[in-house]
Amino acid sequence: MVVIIDPQNAGISGNMVLGALLDLGAHLNETKEIMEYSASLLGEVEVKISSINKAGIKSTYVQVDAKDTKPIYYNEFKKKLDNINHDLLDEQVIDFAREVFHRIAVGESQAHGTSLDNTHFHEVGAADALADVVGASFAYHQLKLHHEKIYSLPVALGGGTIQGAHGRMPIPAPATLNILKGALTMGGPVHSELTTPTGASILMSMKDEFKTFHPVFSPSEVGYGAGTMDLDFPNVLRIIRGSLPVEQDKISLLETNLDHLSGEVMGHLFEILKNEGALDVSIIPSIMKKNRPGQLLRVICKSKDSNRVTESIFKETGTLGVRTFPLIHRSVLQRKIIPLEVDINGRHQMNFKVGMRDSKIITARVEYEDARHISAKTGIPLNDVMVQANEAFKKQFDNDK
C-alpha cells in the first residue's frame, strides 16, 4: 500500500491533517477523546468535529477552541507531554508526537537564534497544538499508515505577510521555513498563510519522500480535511490511500561479442563489472563470423551506471564496440533477506532471499552460500539441502498465514 499527502492546493495545518485522517476512517469519538484529554494538561479545550463543504468539496473540519494564550518553554512542554497517560495511547503514538514538537522547537530556535532550552512556543497555541498533534498521531497510527510508504506532493505556502508575536513576518513564517528544509514547496496561490508550523512538522514526520507529481498507483480511499479559511477554491488537504503496481526501475542492457579472451580473463571480468555497478553479468556461447566460436557478453546495470560499466568493458576486454539498449524497464518485486532456523541433519541458521508484493511473499529461495556450507558440513548433496531448506521455509510461512 501507499499513501499520498496532497498539500499542493491549500497547504497543510494540524487540523487539516486531523480532518483528512478522520475522513479516511479514523475513529471519531476516540480521536476527540484523546485530543481533549491531552490538551487538558495545559488548559481547557473543546473539540468540535463536523462535516462541511469547502468550495464544492465535502470534507471533515476539526475545530479546537483553547483557552490558553500564554507562551510555554519547550522543556516545560516536554514534561507535560511525558505526563500523558491514557488507555488508548501507546508509546509509539507519544514518540511520534515528541518528534513533531521537537521539529517545531528546532525550527523556532533556529529562527530566533536561541537554544532549545530557551525556546518557547508562541506562534502555535500550546493546548490546541497538543490536541492537534496527539490527535493526528493517534489517528495516523490507528489507520496503520506508519506501515505504509508515504509520499508528499509539493507544499503550497501561501504568500504575503502575517502579524506574529515578533511583529509583521513574511509568509511562510521563519519557523515554518526551517521545518520544511529539504521539502518541495511553492508560494501562493493566495496572500494568506496556508502552511503552519504544526502542519509542516506533522508532514515532515510522516512523509518518506517528496514527489513532484502523483506516482503511478491505484487509489482506493480519499480523505479531505478542511482548513479554517473560506477561499475561492477548496481549502482542503487531501490524503489518498492506494496500491502501487509491481515496482519498476530503469536499466540499460549492454552487449558485446568476444572471441579472443581466455576462460580465466572471462571469469575475472565478472567481478570487475559487478564492482562497477553491474546488476547481472552473463556470458552466452555463440557462433560468430567465419564460423568461429565466441561468447556474447551481456550486462544489465542501472541507467545511471551504464557509462562507467561500458568503460570497464572496453578496458578489460579490448572490444571495439559495445551495444547499448537504454531505458529498458525492469519489473521487480520488493526484496528482503529472512533468516530461519532449519532442521537438516541438525539445526542450522539459513538466510532466504524473498520477493514480496504488498507485504505478501511471492517467491523465496535459500541463499546459495548457506546451502553450500551446510552441504559441506553434513555431506548431504547440495541440491537436496536446497530442496529441504525451501520446503521448510514454505511450511513455516504457510503455517503463519
Contacts in CASP RR format, 6 or more apart in sequence:
PFRMAT RR
TARGET T0000
AUTHOR 0000-0000-0000
METHOD contacts of the structure
MODEL  1
MVVIIDPQNAGISGNMVLGALLDLGAHLNETKEIMEYSASLLGEVEVKIS
SINKAGIKSTYVQVDAKDTKPIYYNEFKKKLDNINHDLLDEQVIDFAREV
FHRIAVGESQAHGTSLDNTHFHEVGAADALADVVGASFAYHQLKLHHEKI
YSLPVALGGGTIQGAHGRMPIPAPATLNILKGALTMGGPVHSELTTPTGA
SILMSMKDEFKTFHPVFSPSEVGYGAGTMDLDFPNVLRIIRGSLPVEQDK
ISLLETNLDHLSGEVMGHLFEILKNEGALDVSIIPSIMKKNRPGQLLRVI
CKSKDSNRVTESIFKETGTLGVRTFPLIHRSVLQRKIIPLEVDINGRHQM
NFKVGMRDSKIITARVEYEDARHISAKTGIPLNDVMVQANEAFKKQFDND
K
1 147 0 8 1.000
1 148 0 8 1.000
1 149 0 8 1.000
1 241 0 8 1.000
1 242 0 8 1.000
1 243 0 8 1.000
1 358 0 8 1.000
2 148 0 8 1.000
2 149 0 8 1.000
2 150 0 8 1.000
2 151 0 8 1.000
2 215 0 8 1.000
2 217 0 8 1.000
2 241 0 8 1.000
2 242 0 8 1.000
2 243 0 8 1.000
2 244 0 8 1.000
3 145 0 8 1.000
3 148 0 8 1.000
3 149 0 8 1.000
3 150 0 8 1.000
3 151 0 8 1.000
3 239 0 8 1.000
3 240 0 8 1.000
3 241 0 8 1.000
3 242 0 8 1.000
4 150 0 8 1.000
4 151 0 8 1.000
4 152 0 8 1.000
4 153 0 8 1.000
4 211 0 8 1.000
4 214 0 8 1.000
4 215 0 8 1.000
4 217 0 8 1.000
4 239 0 8 1.000
4 240 0 8 1.000
5 12 0 8 1.000
5 150 0 8 1.000
5 151 0 8 1.000
5 152 0 8 1.000
5 153 0 8 1.000
5 203 0 8 1.000
5 206 0 8 1.000
5 207 0 8 1.000
5 237 0 8 1.000
5 238 0 8 1.000
5 239 0 8 1.000
6 152 0 8 1.000
6 153 0 8 1.000
6 237 0 8 1.000
6 238 0 8 1.000
6 239 0 8 1.000
6 240 0 8 1.000
7 152 0 8 1.000
7 153 0 8 1.000
7 154 0 8 1.000
7 155 0 8 1.000
7 156 0 8 1.000
7 195 0 8 1.000
7 203 0 8 1.000
7 237 0 8 1.000
8 153 0 8 1.000
8 154 0 8 1.000
8 155 0 8 1.000
8 156 0 8 1.000
8 186 0 8 1.000
9 156 0 8 1.000
9 189 0 8 1.000
9 233 0 8 1.000
9 234 0 8 1.000
9 236 0 8 1.000
9 238 0 8 1.000
10 16 0 8 1.000
10 156 0 8 1.000
10 194 0 8 1.000
10 227 0 8 1.000
10 231 0 8 1.000
10 233 0 8 1.000
10 234 0 8 1.000
10 235 0 8 1.000
10 236 0 8 1.000
10 237 0 8 1.000
11 155 0 8 1.000
11 156 0 8 1.000
11 157 0 8 1.000
11 158 0 8 1.000
11 194 0 8 1.000
11 195 0 8 1.000
11 237 0 8 1.000
12 155 0 8 1.000
12 194 0 8 1.000
12 195 0 8 1.000
12 196 0 8 1.000
12 199 0 8 1.000
12 200 0 8 1.000
12 202 0 8 1.000
12 203 0 8 1.000
12 237 0 8 1.000
13 132 0 8 1.000
13 195 0 8 1.000
13 196 0 8 1.000
13 198 0 8 1.000
13 199 0 8 1.000
13 227 0 8 1.000
13 228 0 8 1.000
13 237 0 8 1.000
14 132 0 8 1.000
14 133 0 8 1.000
14 136 0 8 1.000
14 196 0 8 1.000
14 198 0 8 1.000
14 199 0 8 1.000
14 202 0 8 1.000
15 61 0 8 1.000
15 62 0 8 1.000
15 63 0 8 1.000
15 64 0 8 1.000
15 132 0 8 1.000
15 225 0 8 1.000
15 227 0 8 1.000
15 228 0 8 1.000
16 199 0 8 1.000
16 225 0 8 1.000
16 226 0 8 1.000
16 227 0 8 1.000
16 236 0 8 1.000
16 237 0 8 1.000
17 132 0 8 1.000
17 136 0 8 1.000
17 199 0 8 1.000
17 202 0 8 1.000
17 203 0 8 1.000
17 225 0 8 1.000
17 237 0 8 1.000
17 239 0 8 1.000
18 31 0 8 1.000
18 35 0 8 1.000
18 62 0 8 1.000
18 132 0 8 1.000
18 135 0 8 1.000
18 136 0 8 1.000
18 139 0 8 1.000
18 225 0 8 1.000
19 49 0 8 1.000
19 59 0 8 1.000
19 60 0 8 1.000
19 61 0 8 1.000
19 62 0 8 1.000
19 223 0 8 1.000
19 224 0 8 1.000
19 225 0 8 1.000
19 226 0 8 1.000
19 237 0 8 1.000
20 59 0 8 1.000
20 60 0 8 1.000
20 223 0 8 1.000
20 224 0 8 1.000
20 225 0 8 1.000
20 236 0 8 1.000
20 237 0 8 1.000
20 238 0 8 1.000
20 239 0 8 1.000
21 31 0 8 1.000
21 136 0 8 1.000
21 139 0 8 1.000
21 140 0 8 1.000
21 143 0 8 1.000
21 145 0 8 1.000
21 223 0 8 1.000
21 239 0 8 1.000
22 28 0 8 1.000
22 31 0 8 1.000
22 49 0 8 1.000
22 60 0 8 1.000
22 62 0 8 1.000
22 139 0 8 1.000
22 225 0 8 1.000
23 59 0 8 1.000
23 60 0 8 1.000
23 222 0 8 1.000
23 223 0 8 1.000
23 224 0 8 1.000
23 225 0 8 1.000
23 239 0 8 1.000
24 143 0 8 1.000
24 221 0 8 1.000
24 222 0 8 1.000
24 223 0 8 1.000
24 239 0 8 1.000
24 241 0 8 1.000
25 143 0 8 1.000
26 138 0 8 1.000
26 139 0 8 1.000
26 140 0 8 1.000
26 142 0 8 1.000
26 143 0 8 1.000
27 139 0 8 1.000
27 142 0 8 1.000
28 49 0 8 1.000
30 88 0 8 1.000
30 138 0 8 1.000
30 142 0 8 1.000
31 49 0 8 1.000
31 135 0 8 1.000
31 138 0 8 1.000
31 139 0 8 1.000
31 142 0 8 1.000
32 47 0 8 1.000
32 49 0 8 1.000
33 88 0 8 1.000
34 86 0 8 1.000
34 88 0 8 1.000
34 89 0 8 1.000
34 134 0 8 1.000
34 135 0 8 1.000
34 138 0 8 1.000
35 45 0 8 1.000
35 47 0 8 1.000
35 64 0 8 1.000
35 131 0 8 1.000
35 132 0 8 1.000
35 134 0 8 1.000
35 135 0 8 1.000
36 45 0 8 1.000
36 46 0 8 1.000
36 47 0 8 1.000
36 131 0 8 1.000
37 84 0 8 1.000
37 86 0 8 1.000
38 84 0 8 1.000
38 86 0 8 1.000
38 130 0 8 1.000
38 131 0 8 1.000
38 134 0 8 1.000
38 135 0 8 1.000
39 45 0 8 1.000
39 64 0 8 1.000
39 66 0 8 1.000
39 127 0 8 1.000
39 128 0 8 1.000
39 130 0 8 1.000
39 131 0 8 1.000
39 134 0 8 1.000
41 80 0 8 1.000
41 83 0 8 1.000
41 84 0 8 1.000
41 130 0 8 1.000
42 66 0 8 1.000
42 68 0 8 1.000
42 72 0 8 1.000
42 80 0 8 1.000
42 126 0 8 1.000
42 127 0 8 1.000
42 130 0 8 1.000
43 66 0 8 1.000
43 67 0 8 1.000
43 68 0 8 1.000
43 127 0 8 1.000
44 66 0 8 1.000
44 67 0 8 1.000
44 127 0 8 1.000
45 64 0 8 1.000
45 65 0 8 1.000
45 66 0 8 1.000
45 67 0 8 1.000
45 127 0 8 1.000
45 128 0 8 1.000
45 131 0 8 1.000
46 64 0 8 1.000
46 65 0 8 1.000
47 62 0 8 1.000
47 63 0 8 1.000
47 64 0 8 1.000
47 65 0 8 1.000
47 131 0 8 1.000
48 62 0 8 1.000
48 63 0 8 1.000
48 65 0 8 1.000
49 60 0 8 1.000
49 61 0 8 1.000
49 62 0 8 1.000
49 63 0 8 1.000
50 60 0 8 1.000
50 61 0 8 1.000
50 63 0 8 1.000
51 58 0 8 1.000
51 59 0 8 1.000
51 60 0 8 1.000
51 61 0 8 1.000
52 58 0 8 1.000
52 59 0 8 1.000
52 60 0 8 1.000
52 61 0 8 1.000
52 226 0 8 1.000
53 59 0 8 1.000
54 224 0 8 1.000
54 226 0 8 1.000
54 227 0 8 1.000
54 230 0 8 1.000
54 234 0 8 1.000
54 235 0 8 1.000
54 236 0 8 1.000
55 230 0 8 1.000
55 231 0 8 1.000
55 232 0 8 1.000
55 233 0 8 1.000
55 234 0 8 1.000
55 235 0 8 1.000
56 234 0 8 1.000
57 224 0 8 1.000
57 234 0 8 1.000
57 236 0 8 1.000
58 224 0 8 1.000
59 223 0 8 1.000
59 224 0 8 1.000
59 225 0 8 1.000
59 226 0 8 1.000
59 234 0 8 1.000
59 236 0 8 1.000
60 223 0 8 1.000
60 224 0 8 1.000
60 225 0 8 1.000
60 226 0 8 1.000
61 225 0 8 1.000
61 226 0 8 1.000
61 227 0 8 1.000
61 228 0 8 1.000
62 132 0 8 1.000
62 225 0 8 1.000
63 228 0 8 1.000
64 127 0 8 1.000
64 128 0 8 1.000
64 131 0 8 1.000
64 132 0 8 1.000
65 128 0 8 1.000
66 125 0 8 1.000
66 127 0 8 1.000
66 128 0 8 1.000
66 131 0 8 1.000
67 127 0 8 1.000
68 125 0 8 1.000
68 126 0 8 1.000
68 127 0 8 1.000
68 128 0 8 1.000
69 125 0 8 1.000
70 126 0 8 1.000
71 120 0 8 1.000
71 121 0 8 1.000
71 122 0 8 1.000
71 126 0 8 1.000
71 165 0 8 1.000
72 80 0 8 1.000
72 120 0 8 1.000
72 121 0 8 1.000
72 126 0 8 1.000
73 117 0 8 1.000
73 118 0 8 1.000
73 119 0 8 1.000
73 120 0 8 1.000
74 101 0 8 1.000
74 105 0 8 1.000
74 108 0 8 1.000
74 116 0 8 1.000
74 117 0 8 1.000
74 119 0 8 1.000
74 120 0 8 1.000
74 121 0 8 1.000
75 116 0 8 1.000
75 117 0 8 1.000
77 101 0 8 1.000
77 121 0 8 1.000
77 126 0 8 1.000
78 98 0 8 1.000
78 101 0 8 1.000
80 130 0 8 1.000
81 94 0 8 1.000
81 97 0 8 1.000
81 98 0 8 1.000
81 101 0 8 1.000
81 130 0 8 1.000
84 94 0 8 1.000
84 134 0 8 1.000
88 138 0 8 1.000
89 134 0 8 1.000
89 138 0 8 1.000
90 141 0 8 1.000
92 141 0 8 1.000
92 146 0 8 1.000
93 134 0 8 1.000
93 137 0 8 1.000
93 138 0 8 1.000
93 141 0 8 1.000
94 134 0 8 1.000
94 137 0 8 1.000
96 137 0 8 1.000
96 140 0 8 1.000
96 141 0 8 1.000
96 146 0 8 1.000
96 205 0 8 1.000
97 133 0 8 1.000
97 134 0 8 1.000
97 137 0 8 1.000
99 205 0 8 1.000
100 133 0 8 1.000
100 137 0 8 1.000
100 198 0 8 1.000
100 201 0 8 1.000
100 202 0 8 1.000
100 205 0 8 1.000
101 129 0 8 1.000
101 133 0 8 1.000
101 201 0 8 1.000
103 179 0 8 1.000
103 201 0 8 1.000
103 204 0 8 1.000
103 205 0 8 1.000
104 121 0 8 1.000
104 124 0 8 1.000
104 129 0 8 1.000
104 175 0 8 1.000
104 179 0 8 1.000
104 197 0 8 1.000
104 198 0 8 1.000
104 201 0 8 1.000
105 116 0 8 1.000
105 119 0 8 1.000
105 121 0 8 1.000
106 116 0 8 1.000
106 178 0 8 1.000
106 179 0 8 1.000
107 174 0 8 1.000
107 175 0 8 1.000
107 178 0 8 1.000
107 179 0 8 1.000
107 197 0 8 1.000
108 114 0 8 1.000
108 119 0 8 1.000
108 120 0 8 1.000
108 121 0 8 1.000
108 123 0 8 1.000
108 175 0 8 1.000
108 178 0 8 1.000
108 197 0 8 1.000
109 115 0 8 1.000
109 116 0 8 1.000
109 118 0 8 1.000
109 119 0 8 1.000
110 175 0 8 1.000
110 178 0 8 1.000
111 173 0 8 1.000
111 174 0 8 1.000
111 175 0 8 1.000
111 177 0 8 1.000
111 178 0 8 1.000
112 119 0 8 1.000
112 166 0 8 1.000
112 174 0 8 1.000
121 129 0 8 1.000
122 165 0 8 1.000
123 164 0 8 1.000
123 165 0 8 1.000
123 173 0 8 1.000
123 175 0 8 1.000
123 197 0 8 1.000
124 196 0 8 1.000
124 197 0 8 1.000
124 198 0 8 1.000
129 198 0 8 1.000
132 198 0 8 1.000
132 199 0 8 1.000
132 202 0 8 1.000
133 198 0 8 1.000
133 201 0 8 1.000
133 202 0 8 1.000
136 202 0 8 1.000
140 146 0 8 1.000
140 206 0 8 1.000
145 206 0 8 1.000
145 241 0 8 1.000
148 241 0 8 1.000
149 208 0 8 1.000
149 209 0 8 1.000
149 244 0 8 1.000
150 206 0 8 1.000
150 207 0 8 1.000
150 208 0 8 1.000
150 209 0 8 1.000
151 207 0 8 1.000
151 208 0 8 1.000
151 209 0 8 1.000
151 210 0 8 1.000
151 211 0 8 1.000
151 215 0 8 1.000
152 183 0 8 1.000
152 184 0 8 1.000
152 203 0 8 1.000
152 206 0 8 1.000
152 207 0 8 1.000
152 209 0 8 1.000
152 210 0 8 1.000
152 211 0 8 1.000
153 184 0 8 1.000
153 210 0 8 1.000
153 211 0 8 1.000
153 212 0 8 1.000
153 213 0 8 1.000
153 214 0 8 1.000
154 183 0 8 1.000
154 184 0 8 1.000
154 185 0 8 1.000
154 186 0 8 1.000
154 210 0 8 1.000
154 212 0 8 1.000
155 180 0 8 1.000
155 183 0 8 1.000
155 184 0 8 1.000
155 185 0 8 1.000
155 186 0 8 1.000
155 195 0 8 1.000
155 200 0 8 1.000
155 203 0 8 1.000
156 185 0 8 1.000
156 186 0 8 1.000
156 187 0 8 1.000
156 188 0 8 1.000
156 189 0 8 1.000
156 194 0 8 1.000
156 195 0 8 1.000
157 171 0 8 1.000
157 172 0 8 1.000
157 176 0 8 1.000
157 185 0 8 1.000
157 186 0 8 1.000
157 187 0 8 1.000
157 188 0 8 1.000
157 193 0 8 1.000
157 194 0 8 1.000
157 195 0 8 1.000
158 171 0 8 1.000
158 172 0 8 1.000
158 187 0 8 1.000
158 188 0 8 1.000
158 189 0 8 1.000
158 190 0 8 1.000
158 191 0 8 1.000
158 192 0 8 1.000
158 193 0 8 1.000
158 194 0 8 1.000
158 195 0 8 1.000
159 170 0 8 1.000
159 171 0 8 1.000
159 172 0 8 1.000
159 187 0 8 1.000
159 188 0 8 1.000
159 190 0 8 1.000
159 191 0 8 1.000
159 192 0 8 1.000
159 193 0 8 1.000
159 194 0 8 1.000
160 170 0 8 1.000
160 171 0 8 1.000
160 191 0 8 1.000
160 192 0 8 1.000
161 168 0 8 1.000
161 169 0 8 1.000
161 170 0 8 1.000
161 171 0 8 1.000
162 168 0 8 1.000
162 169 0 8 1.000
162 170 0 8 1.000
162 171 0 8 1.000
162 173 0 8 1.000
162 193 0 8 1.000
163 169 0 8 1.000
164 173 0 8 1.000
171 191 0 8 1.000
171 192 0 8 1.000
171 193 0 8 1.000
172 180 0 8 1.000
172 185 0 8 1.000
172 193 0 8 1.000
172 195 0 8 1.000
172 200 0 8 1.000
173 193 0 8 1.000
173 196 0 8 1.000
173 197 0 8 1.000
175 197 0 8 1.000
176 195 0 8 1.000
176 196 0 8 1.000
176 197 0 8 1.000
176 200 0 8 1.000
179 197 0 8 1.000
179 200 0 8 1.000
179 201 0 8 1.000
179 204 0 8 1.000
180 195 0 8 1.000
180 200 0 8 1.000
180 204 0 8 1.000
182 210 0 8 1.000
183 200 0 8 1.000
183 203 0 8 1.000
183 204 0 8 1.000
183 210 0 8 1.000
184 210 0 8 1.000
184 211 0 8 1.000
184 212 0 8 1.000
185 195 0 8 1.000
188 194 0 8 1.000
189 233 0 8 1.000
190 231 0 8 1.000
192 229 0 8 1.000
192 231 0 8 1.000
215 244 0 8 1.000
216 244 0 8 1.000
216 245 0 8 1.000
217 242 0 8 1.000
217 243 0 8 1.000
217 244 0 8 1.000
217 245 0 8 1.000
218 242 0 8 1.000
218 243 0 8 1.000
218 244 0 8 1.000
218 245 0 8 1.000
219 240 0 8 1.000
219 241 0 8 1.000
219 242 0 8 1.000
220 241 0 8 1.000
220 242 0 8 1.000
220 243 0 8 1.000
221 240 0 8 1.000
221 241 0 8 1.000
221 242 0 8 1.000
222 238 0 8 1.000
222 239 0 8 1.000
222 240 0 8 1.000
222 241 0 8 1.000
223 238 0 8 1.000
223 239 0 8 1.000
223 240 0 8 1.000
224 234 0 8 1.000
224 236 0 8 1.000
224 237 0 8 1.000
224 238 0 8 1.000
225 236 0 8 1.000
225 237 0 8 1.000
225 238 0 8 1.000
225 239 0 8 1.000
226 235 0 8 1.000
226 236 0 8 1.000
227 235 0 8 1.000
227 236 0 8 1.000
227 237 0 8 1.000
228 235 0 8 1.000
229 235 0 8 1.000
243 358 0 8 1.000
246 331 0 8 1.000
246 332 0 8 1.000
246 333 0 8 1.000
246 357 0 8 1.000
247 331 0 8 1.000
247 332 0 8 1.000
247 333 0 8 1.000
247 334 0 8 1.000
248 329 0 8 1.000
248 330 0 8 1.000
248 331 0 8 1.000
248 332 0 8 1.000
249 302 0 8 1.000
249 329 0 8 1.000
249 330 0 8 1.000
249 332 0 8 1.000
250 302 0 8 1.000
250 303 0 8 1.000
250 327 0 8 1.000
250 328 0 8 1.000
250 329 0 8 1.000
250 330 0 8 1.000
251 279 0 8 1.000
251 300 0 8 1.000
251 301 0 8 1.000
251 302 0 8 1.000
251 303 0 8 1.000
251 328 0 8 1.000
251 329 0 8 1.000
251 330 0 8 1.000
252 300 0 8 1.000
252 301 0 8 1.000
252 302 0 8 1.000
252 303 0 8 1.000
252 305 0 8 1.000
252 306 0 8 1.000
252 324 0 8 1.000
252 325 0 8 1.000
252 326 0 8 1.000
252 327 0 8 1.000
252 328 0 8 1.000
253 298 0 8 1.000
253 299 0 8 1.000
253 300 0 8 1.000
253 324 0 8 1.000
253 325 0 8 1.000
253 328 0 8 1.000
254 298 0 8 1.000
254 299 0 8 1.000
254 300 0 8 1.000
254 301 0 8 1.000
254 306 0 8 1.000
254 309 0 8 1.000
254 310 0 8 1.000
254 313 0 8 1.000
254 322 0 8 1.000
254 323 0 8 1.000
254 324 0 8 1.000
254 325 0 8 1.000
255 296 0 8 1.000
255 297 0 8 1.000
255 298 0 8 1.000
255 299 0 8 1.000
255 322 0 8 1.000
255 323 0 8 1.000
255 325 0 8 1.000
256 296 0 8 1.000
256 297 0 8 1.000
256 313 0 8 1.000
256 317 0 8 1.000
256 319 0 8 1.000
256 321 0 8 1.000
256 322 0 8 1.000
256 323 0 8 1.000
257 286 0 8 1.000
257 288 0 8 1.000
257 294 0 8 1.000
257 295 0 8 1.000
257 296 0 8 1.000
257 297 0 8 1.000
257 319 0 8 1.000
258 266 0 8 1.000
258 294 0 8 1.000
258 295 0 8 1.000
258 296 0 8 1.000
258 297 0 8 1.000
258 317 0 8 1.000
258 319 0 8 1.000
259 288 0 8 1.000
259 292 0 8 1.000
259 293 0 8 1.000
259 294 0 8 1.000
259 295 0 8 1.000
261 269 0 8 1.000
261 295 0 8 1.000
261 317 0 8 1.000
265 316 0 8 1.000
266 283 0 8 1.000
266 295 0 8 1.000
268 316 0 8 1.000
269 281 0 8 1.000
269 297 0 8 1.000
269 316 0 8 1.000
269 317 0 8 1.000
270 281 0 8 1.000
272 312 0 8 1.000
272 316 0 8 1.000
273 281 0 8 1.000
273 299 0 8 1.000
273 309 0 8 1.000
273 312 0 8 1.000
273 313 0 8 1.000
273 316 0 8 1.000
274 281 0 8 1.000
276 305 0 8 1.000
276 308 0 8 1.000
276 309 0 8 1.000
276 312 0 8 1.000
277 301 0 8 1.000
277 302 0 8 1.000
277 305 0 8 1.000
277 308 0 8 1.000
277 309 0 8 1.000
278 299 0 8 1.000
278 300 0 8 1.000
278 301 0 8 1.000
278 305 0 8 1.000
278 309 0 8 1.000
279 300 0 8 1.000
279 301 0 8 1.000
279 302 0 8 1.000
280 299 0 8 1.000
280 300 0 8 1.000
281 297 0 8 1.000
281 298 0 8 1.000
281 299 0 8 1.000
281 300 0 8 1.000
282 297 0 8 1.000
282 298 0 8 1.000
282 299 0 8 1.000
283 295 0 8 1.000
283 296 0 8 1.000
283 297 0 8 1.000
283 298 0 8 1.000
284 295 0 8 1.000
284 296 0 8 1.000
284 298 0 8 1.000
285 293 0 8 1.000
285 294 0 8 1.000
285 295 0 8 1.000
285 296 0 8 1.000
286 293 0 8 1.000
286 294 0 8 1.000
286 295 0 8 1.000
286 296 0 8 1.000
287 293 0 8 1.000
287 294 0 8 1.000
288 294 0 8 1.000
297 313 0 8 1.000
297 317 0 8 1.000
299 309 0 8 1.000
299 313 0 8 1.000
300 330 0 8 1.000
301 309 0 8 1.000
303 326 0 8 1.000
303 327 0 8 1.000
306 324 0 8 1.000
306 326 0 8 1.000
310 322 0 8 1.000
310 324 0 8 1.000
313 319 0 8 1.000
313 322 0 8 1.000
314 321 0 8 1.000
314 322 0 8 1.000
333 355 0 8 1.000
333 356 0 8 1.000
333 357 0 8 1.000
333 362 0 8 1.000
333 363 0 8 1.000
334 355 0 8 1.000
334 356 0 8 1.000
334 357 0 8 1.000
335 353 0 8 1.000
335 354 0 8 1.000
335 355 0 8 1.000
335 356 0 8 1.000
336 354 0 8 1.000
336 355 0 8 1.000
336 356 0 8 1.000
337 351 0 8 1.000
337 352 0 8 1.000
337 353 0 8 1.000
337 354 0 8 1.000
337 367 0 8 1.000
338 351 0 8 1.000
338 352 0 8 1.000
338 354 0 8 1.000
338 364 0 8 1.000
338 393 0 8 1.000
339 349 0 8 1.000
339 350 0 8 1.000
339 351 0 8 1.000
339 352 0 8 1.000
340 349 0 8 1.000
340 350 0 8 1.000
340 351 0 8 1.000
340 352 0 8 1.000
340 392 0 8 1.000
340 393 0 8 1.000
340 396 0 8 1.000
341 347 0 8 1.000
341 348 0 8 1.000
341 349 0 8 1.000
341 350 0 8 1.000
342 348 0 8 1.000
342 349 0 8 1.000
342 350 0 8 1.000
342 388 0 8 1.000
342 389 0 8 1.000
342 392 0 8 1.000
342 393 0 8 1.000
343 392 0 8 1.000
344 374 0 8 1.000
344 378 0 8 1.000
344 380 0 8 1.000
344 385 0 8 1.000
344 388 0 8 1.000
344 389 0 8 1.000
344 392 0 8 1.000
345 378 0 8 1.000
345 380 0 8 1.000
346 378 0 8 1.000
348 370 0 8 1.000
348 374 0 8 1.000
350 366 0 8 1.000
350 367 0 8 1.000
350 370 0 8 1.000
350 371 0 8 1.000
350 374 0 8 1.000
350 389 0 8 1.000
351 366 0 8 1.000
351 367 0 8 1.000
351 370 0 8 1.000
352 364 0 8 1.000
352 365 0 8 1.000
352 366 0 8 1.000
352 367 0 8 1.000
352 389 0 8 1.000
352 390 0 8 1.000
352 393 0 8 1.000
353 364 0 8 1.000
353 365 0 8 1.000
353 366 0 8 1.000
353 367 0 8 1.000
354 361 0 8 1.000
354 363 0 8 1.000
354 364 0 8 1.000
355 361 0 8 1.000
355 362 0 8 1.000
355 363 0 8 1.000
355 364 0 8 1.000
356 362 0 8 1.000
361 397 0 8 1.000
364 390 0 8 1.000
364 393 0 8 1.000
364 394 0 8 1.000
364 397 0 8 1.000
365 386 0 8 1.000
365 390 0 8 1.000
366 385 0 8 1.000
366 386 0 8 1.000
366 389 0 8 1.000
366 390 0 8 1.000
366 393 0 8 1.000
368 386 0 8 1.000
370 389 0 8 1.000
371 382 0 8 1.000
371 385 0 8 1.000
371 386 0 8 1.000
371 389 0 8 1.000
372 382 0 8 1.000
374 380 0 8 1.000
374 385 0 8 1.000
374 389 0 8 1.000
375 381 0 8 1.000
375 382 0 8 1.000
375 384 0 8 1.000
375 385 0 8 1.000
378 385 0 8 1.000
380 388 0 8 1.000
END
